[in-house]
Amino acid sequence: MFRKVLIANRGEIAVRIVRALRELNIRSVAVFSDADRAALHVQMADEAVHIGAAPSRESYLAIDRILGAARCAGAEAIHPGYGFLSENAAFARACLDSGIKFIGPHWSSIEQMGSKTAARRVAIDAGAPIVPGTEQGIRDFDEARRIAAAIGYPVLLKAAAGGGGKGMRAVHAESELESAMRGASGEAEQAFGSGEVYLEKLVQRPRHIEVQVLGDEHGHLIHLGERECSIQRRHQKVVEESPSPLVAEHPEIRERIGEAALKIARKASYANAGTLEFLATDSGDFYFLEMNTRLQVEHPVTELVTGVDLVRWQIRIAAGERLTMRQEDVEWRGSAIECRLYAEDPFNNFFPSPGRIHHYVEPAGPGIRMDSGVYPGWTIPLEYDPLLAKLSVWASSRPEAIDRMRRAIYECQITGAITNLSLFARLLDDPAFQSGRLHTGFLDSFMPEFLAKRDEASPEAVTAAFLAAASREDLTPPEEGSGSGNRASAWQLAGRRGMMR
């Protein structure tokens, strides 16, 4: 086992990795930019190394500085977390060349599956269903026009070298194709350094289902079931859960989609943690979309329903250990939901809302998990993704998990930055969400009603409701053992007020 591991990341995922390393009795080395000198992951790690200025290209994306920090600290391995360099094949190869273990798949698997077009070819070779489209990048507009006409509109232009919604354009008619192709290619070039785009059929109102796989370096590969990731804004996941509500309607889909994921992963000679993403229909059909060759933001829901610590296993696998689980050993219990807490304003097109956190209270109690990278007094940097924390819950059933998440959201308090907690509070009460009728356009159709009720969600409106309630009932603390419900109603309103800031 390693003695010391460097974490090439920041925020809540860096904190998560520090904790896993501590449980394994491995010393942790954090890296930090100028903007992150006071960050929580820096405070929690055993050691910390400064790697550069605030812009990520001068710090968290600077391969030479990351490797230099590892050598300086004497780290034997590097965990990349997710984002930044986690799916950078050149970085994984540079680690190998430097004699430092990369905690993730081999660089060749990252390179192969990191290209969306190459990944589609692997899926075809594995016999997995894919969305109709091209297996190569589009060379010019004339080729795009011919292929789009053959596939049939609407079609989707996608960046071959990346994801997260960047370099992606939906095209509903030929008249839109040329400008969409220019826009997608330019955005892809800026985001991923490659303007290559490809075409695929646009599946209307699909579910976004992904499958977690885990493999050791001795050829043993298993899957840990599916996650539903259909609640998205601008192709960025916001709420995730496991199991997918689709499994309740089609119990056989878990085995079928899991086996498809394993076939693709085996074809790519994959080891360590990875995720195969699919589009699925309500009828139970599914199509391979892409593979993420890293840990996912939403990994906690899989950990909660399977009891498998994915980060711990990532480290053990990288150290050469064999998986001790067979596929038949994997069990799924209950239901888990994750909400991503962002410093952004849902009433202003999710515009980032950095600032100094004045007051911060995490929810607690049975079945609650908070993966956080913040604390009171910390200033949220402008330079990075505004993800603050991930609130996850587990319960024995999906309805109970929704109830528990609702309670946890009301307990969660943060002031000094606008967050998206108010969105989750409304979303959990939506009848369509509660019944599991989900699709990737769900949030787009939900937002108009949410925005129309902005006045009801404002802090001023909540304060007025609290004062109105106070005038109707005695809100003084009840005598011990009196059983009065007044304290509970006051707590709920206060919790709602804290939540909205």
N, C-alpha and C positions, 0 to 999 in steps of 0.2 A: 504494500500500500504506500501511497505517496506520503511524504513528510510535510510538504508545503505546496500549496496550489495558489496560483494567481488568478484573480477574477477580472476578466477583461470586459467589465460592464459597470453599471451604476444603478442607483435607485432600488426599487423593491426586489428585483431579481438578484442583485448583488447581495442584498441582505439575506434572501432566501438561501443562496449558495453558502454564505458564511455560516449559517446555522447548520446546514448539512455537513459541512467540513468539520465543524466543532463536534458534532455527534460522532464523527469518524476519527476524532482525535488528530486531525490534520490542521496545521497552521494555515491561516488564510492571509493573502496579500491583496489589499484593495489598490486600485489605481484611481486617480482623480485629476480632474482638470482644475483650472483656476476657479471655475464656477462652483465646484463641488468640494472645496476645502472643508466645509462644515457639514457635508452630507452624512446621513445616518450610516451608510455602508462603510464610510471611512472611519467613523467612530467605533463601529462594531468589529471590524477586522483586527487581526493580531498585528498586522503591519500595513502601511500605506505608502505608496510611491506616487509622487507628482509626475504627470506625463505631458503637461502642456497647457496651452491656452484653452479658453472655453469652447471655441468652434470644434465640433467633433472631428473634423478632418485634421486638426492639429493635436488631437488627444486620443479619443476613443477609437478613431478610425486609422490612426497612425501605426502601422504594423511595426515599424522599426522601434518606435517608442515603447510599445507594449512588450515586445521581445526583450528590449533593453532593460525594462523594469523587472521582467522575470529573471533575467540573468543576474541583475544586481541583487535581487532578493534571494536568489538561490532556489527559485521555484522549479519543481520538477514537471509540473503540468499547468495548463491554462484552461479554465472553464470560460467559454465565451458568452454564456447566458443566451439571450435572444436579441435580435437587432444587431446594430453595429457590425462586428466582424464574424458573427456566428455562422453565416452561410457563405463566407468568403473562402473559396478553395485555395486561393493564393496564400491566405493567412494560415490555413491548416497545413499547407505544404511547407511554409516557412517554419512553422513550429517543428515539424518532422525533421527538417534539415538542420534545425538548431539543437536537436536532441531533447526537445521539450514535448511532452505528450499533450496532444490536443484532445480535450474531453468532448468528444463528438465523433461523427463518422469519419472515415478516411477521406482525404481530400478528393480522391477520384469519384467517390459517391456524391460528394457535394457538387463537384463540377458537372457530373452527368445529370443529376436530378435538379440542379439549380437552373438549368435551361429548361424552360417550359416546353419547348418543342422537342428537346431530347427526351424529357420525361414522358411526353405523350408517346414517343416511339418505344420507350421501355414498356409502357403500359400495354401497347398494342402487341408487342412481342410476348408479354406475359398473359395475353388473352383476356385482359380486363376491359370492360366497356369504357369508351371515352366519348366525349361530346364531339359530334361531327365537326371537322375543321382541318386545318393544314398541319402537316408534320414538319414544315420548314418555315423560316421567316419569309414574309412577303417581300419580293424584290422591288416592285414598283406598283403604281396605281392601276395599270392595265391588268396586271396579274390579280390584284385585289378585286377588281371589278368582276373579272371572270369567275373567280372562286366564290365571291359573295352571291353572284347570280345562281351558281350551281347549288350552293348550300341552301339558299333562300333566306330572305330577310325576315326578321331582324338578325343581325350578326353582331359579334363582339370582337373589337380589336384589342389585343392584349400584348403587353411587353413580354418579350421572350426571356429577358434576364432578371425579372423581378416580380414583385407582387404588391399587396397592400393597396390596390386600387390605382396605383400610379401607372401611367401609360395605358390606361384602359378607357375605351370609348364604345358606347352602344350606338349602332347604326341601324336606323329603321328604313332607310331608302337609299337608292344609289346616289341621289343628289347630295346626301350628307357624307358620303364615303371619303372623298378626297380631302376635305378639310379635317375630318376626324382622323384620317391617317396621318396628316401632318402634325396635328395636335398630340396624338398618342406617341408618335415617334420622337417628337421633340421632348416631351415630358419624360419618356423612357431614357433618352440620352442623358438628360440632366440628372435623373434619379439614380441610374444604374450604370452609366458610362457606355451604354449600348442602345442605339435607336431601333434595334430589330423588333418588329411586331409580327404577330401572326393572327389568323382569323379562326373563329369557331362560331358555331351556331349559338345564338342567345336563347337559353332555356328560360321560358317565361315562368315567373313566380316559383323558382325552385327552393328547396331547402339546402342549406350548407351543412353537410355532415362530414366530420373528419374522424379518422381512425388512428389511435395511438399505437405505434409499434415499438418494440424494445428487443434489441438483439445483442448477443455478446460477440466477441471476436473469435469464437470457436464454431460459428455456424448455426447457433441456436437462436431462433426468432419466434416471438409470440406477439399477439395483439392484445390490447387492454380495453377493447370496446370502442364505442363511438361517443362523440360529443356533438351536440346540436349548437351550431354557431350562426344561426340565421338572422339574429338581431344585429344589424350592422348599420353604420352610417358611412357613406362614401366608401364602401367596401372594407371598412374597418370594423372588426367585431367589437361589440359593446357588452352583450350578455351571452354567456355560454352555459350549457348544462349537460349533464350526463345522468341517466341515459337520454337519448333523443325521444321525444314523445312519439315519434314515428315507430319506434320499436314496440310500443304498446299496441299499435294497430297492425303492425307486420312483424311479429316476433322473430320470424326467420331471417329478417334483413341483417341482423347483427352477425350471424354466421356467414352469410353471403358476402357482405361488404368487408368483413374482417378477413375472409379468405382472399378476396381480391386485393386487399392492401398487402397481405403477406406475399402474394405472388409477385407483385411489383417490387416490394422491398428485397425479396430474394433475388430477383433478376438484376437488381442494382448492387448486389453483394453488400447489403446494408448492415451496419452494426451501430450500436448505441441507440438513443431515443430519436424517434422521428415521427412525422405525422403525414398521413395520406389524406388529401382533401377530395371530397366528392360533391357533386350536385345530385340531389335526390328529388323525386316527385312524390306526391301524396299516395300514388299507387304502389310505391315501393321500388320503382326503377331507380338506378343510380348510374352516374358516369364519373370516371376519374377526371380530376381537375388539375392537381399539381401535388408536389411533395415538398414539405418543409423539413429540411435536413438539420433540425435543431429542436430544442425544447420549445414548447409553445407557451404563450402568455397564460392560456387557460388550462395548463396542466393540473392545477389544484382540484378541479372537479373529478378528473380521472383518479387522482390519488385518494379522494374522499370516498368514492364508490368502490374502489378495488382494494384499498389499503396498501397499495404499492407506492413506495417513496421513489419517484422517478429521478430526482436529483441525486439521491444516494446511490441509485443503481447506475446512473451515468458515470459517477466517479469510480465505482467498483468495476464496471465493465472496462473503463479506460485503463484501470490498473491490471487488467488481464484476467479478472475473475469470470467464472461461468455463471450464467443465470441458474438459479436454483428452482425456478418455476417452469412447469410445463404448461401448455395451453389449457389442458383440462384442469389445472390447478387454479386458474383465474376465476374468481367469483365476483359478481356485481351485486352490491347491496344498497338498497335505498335510492335516493335521488339527491343530486348536488347541483347548485346553481352558483354562478359567479357573475358579479357586476363589476365592471371596471370603473374605478373612481378617477375621473379626470378633472384637472383644473381648467375647465372650459365652460362657456355659457351656452346652455341649450336653447336659450331664448334669443341668442344672437348668432345663429348659424354655427354653433359649437366653437366659437372663437376662443382661442387660448386665453386663460385668465391667470397669469403668474402674479405672485405677490408674496408677502410675508404671512405665514400662518400664525395667527394670534392664539387660537384656541383649538384644541384637537382632542377628541374623545373617541376611542375605538369601541365598537360594540363588543359584547362578551356574552358568555353563557353557553349552554349546550349547543353543539353543532355549529359553532361560529368560528370562522378562520379569517384572519385579516393579514394579508401579505402587504406590508407597507414600507415605504422608504422615507417617511416624513415624521416630523415631530414639531411641537409648539416652538415658535421662534425661528424656524427654518424658512429661508426665502426660496421660493420655487424659481429655478432659472428659466430664462427666456429661450436658451439655446437648444433645449431638448424636448422630446415628446412629453406632453403634459400629464402622463399617467402618474398618479400619486400612489394608488394602492389598489388591491383587488380584494373585494369582499366576497367571501364564499361561504355557503351554508350547506349542511347535510341534514337530511331527515329521512324517515323510513318510507315516505312517498312524495310524489311531486307536489300535491296540494299542501302537504305539511312543510315542504321545503319553501314554497312560495310564502306561506304564513311566517316562517322563520326569517326569511329574507326581509319581509316587510317590517318585522319587529327590529331586525338588525339595522335597517336603514333609518328607522326612527331614533334609534339609540346613537347612531353615528353623528358626530358634531364636528364641524370645521368652520372657522371664521378667518377672514383675511383674504380669501380667494373664493371666487364663484366656482361651484362644482356642478356636476350633472346628477347629484343625488335626487333632486326633485323629479327628474325624468324617470328614474327607476321607481320612485314612489307611485307615480301615475301608471307606469307600464305594468306593474304587478297587479293593479286593479283592473286592467283591461280584460274583458271577457274572452276575447280571441286569444290573448296570451295565456290566460288561465286554462283554456281548453286545449292548448298546444297546437293551434292552427297557425303555424309559423311559415314564413318564407323570407327570402332575402330583401324583399321590398317592404317588409312589415313596418319598419320604423318610418319609412317615407310616408306611408299611409296613416301612421299613428300621429305624426308630428302636427298636422293642422289642428287637430282637436286639442292636443297638448298646448300648443301656442295660443289657442283661443281662450284658454283658461289661465292665462298668465297672471291675471290679477288675483286669482284665488290662491296662487302659489307664492305670491310676493311676501316678504317678511312683514310688511305693513298689514297685509290682509290676515296673516296668521296671528299677529299681535292683537288685532281687533277681535278676532275670533276668541282668543284667550280671555280678553277683558270682558267680552260678552258672556262667556261661560262663567267668569268670576262673579258677574252681577246676578247670575241665575242660581248659583249654588255656593255653599260654604267651602272655600278651598283651603281653609286652615288645616294644618297637619292633623290627622285623626289621632285619637288616643291609641296607645299601643294595644293591639289585640281587638280594636273596635270593629275591624272588617270593613271600614268605610272605603268606598271606591273612589272618593274624591281625589286622593293623592294620585291615583293612576291616570285620571283624566288630565290633571295638571301636568304630570310627567309627559304624557303623550304630546300635548300642545307645546311644551317647552322643547321636547325632542324635535318636533316638526320645525319649530322656529330655528333651532340650531342647525338643522339639516339644510335649510334653504340658503344659508349665507355662503 
